[in-house]
Amino acid sequence: MSYSTLKRVSLAIAAGMLLSTGPGLSQALELRSADIHPEGYPTVLAVQKMGELIKERSGGRITVKVFSGSALGSEGDSIEQVKLGALSMARVSSAAMHNICEVTRVPSLPFLFTSKEHLHKVLDSGIGEQILKSCEQAGFVGLAWYDSGARSMYSRGKPVRSVADAKGMKIRVQQSDLSVAMIEAIGANATPMPMGEVYTSLKTGLIDAAENNYPSYESGHHYEVAKFFSKTEHTMTPEILLFSKRQWDKLPEADRKIIQDAARESVPYMRKLWAEREDKSLAIVQQAGAQVVEADKASFQAVMKPVYDRFVTTDEMRDLVKRIQAVK
């Protein structure tokens, strides 16, 4: 962690302590939430909407302040601050939780979901609730699932239409062992790095490709340096809204209910914004000259068995996979 990030963490911890040591349950409370995405991004707007609901239902007593654009560091930094109780909340990719709460690996498995509708049906069911609840033992309260679309490959020199095209490429992935294994399974070289380093790494040729959704490809300006977007749609890793268990345990039940209900009610709003943003982002990158190409998904899917064998390691996870695959 850099000095500047350490300084941000220290300030957040100090602020968190001030919030949590007050004697009265009726005191004003400001919940601080972090997001690496920029102002106006669907996840940022959804948490701000959640904040409006919380403020209204608490009579103005509880407010939410969202720090967007990596103002408090990377997703890893945010997760650490939430665990410490220095931050109330963070919106992160569930991939960032894989090594902290292993059950979150399940919705990140390649080609597990057949469509956006299938994903929503699963996450809105007891299956989604079970995965959220599994994070409590690690110090987090899972409030809600947000969309992150389907992740696909985008590259500098040539389009990735099949596994053969990807062989030997250096591909940026999220800092997750599962993501690394998936790229290795297709014969490419996985390069984990924070989102903020991807543009420069593509521009300089440190990496040949990355994988993400349309809005991230567009908002990060990656289309400027990686012109080929190949629709592999290999994962639909959802976003997760986490609350600090340390702070949660200090809240009265009535406040927990206000926060939980507002988080759940922000989900359809976020999904609407996400669908609109995907369409907008696709139009922007195509207008800028990016080429969206179809990919041979079957060639990728055919090499994923070792990923499942390695990461679906418990009876609970195996049961979740079966139940997800059975949802129609």
GIRAHU-V538395 format. One record per backbone hydrogen bond with DSSP energy under -0.5 kcal/mol. CO is the residue of the C=O (numbers start at 1). NH is the residue of the N-H. Records with the same first field share a line. If there is no record, write none. Layout:
BEGIN
CO=NH, NH
END
This chain:
BEGIN
2=6
3=7
4=8
5=9
6=10
7=11
8=12
9=13
10=14
11=15
12=16
13=17
14=18
15=19
16=20
17=21
24=27
29=31, 63
30=32
31=65
32=88, 89
33=67
34=91
35=70
37=69
38=41
41=45
42=46
43=47
44=48
45=49
46=50
47=51
48=52
49=53
50=54
51=55
52=56
53=57
54=58
55=60
56=59
58=61
61=29, 63
63=31
64=66
65=33, 67
66=68
67=35
68=71
70=73
74=78
75=79
76=80
77=81
78=82
79=83
80=84
81=85, 86, 87
82=85
88=244
89=34
90=92, 242
92=240
93=96
94=97
95=98
97=100, 101
101=104
102=105
103=106
105=108
106=109
109=112
115=119
116=120
117=121
118=122
119=123
120=124
122=125, 128
125=129
126=130
127=131
128=132
129=133
130=134
132=135, 142
133=136
135=138, 140
136=139
139=245
140=142
141=143, 243
144=241
146=239
151=234, 235
152=212
153=230
154=210
155=228
159=161
161=296
162=165, 166
163=167
166=169
169=171, 189
170=208, 209
171=191
172=211
173=193
174=176
176=180
177=181
178=182
179=183
180=184
181=185
182=186
183=186, 188
184=187
187=168
188=190
189=171
191=173
194=197
195=198
197=201
198=202
199=203
200=204
201=205, 206, 207
208=156
209=172
210=154
212=152
213=217
214=218
215=219
216=220
217=222, 223
218=221
221=224
222=225, 226
227=229, 291
228=155, 230
229=231, 293
230=153, 232
231=295
234=111
235=151
238=94
239=146
240=92, 242
241=143, 144
242=90
243=141
244=248
245=249
247=250, 251
248=251
252=255, 256
253=257
254=258
255=259
256=260
257=261
258=262
259=263
260=264
261=265
262=266
263=266
264=267, 268
265=269
266=270
267=271
268=272
269=273
270=274
271=275
272=276
273=277
274=278
275=279
276=280
277=281
278=282
279=283
280=284
281=285
282=286
283=287
284=288
285=290
286=289
290=292
291=229, 293
293=231
295=297
296=299, 300
297=300, 301
298=302
300=303
301=304
304=307, 308
305=309
306=310
307=311
308=312
311=313
314=318
315=319
316=320
317=321
318=322
319=323
320=324
321=325
322=326
323=327
324=327
END
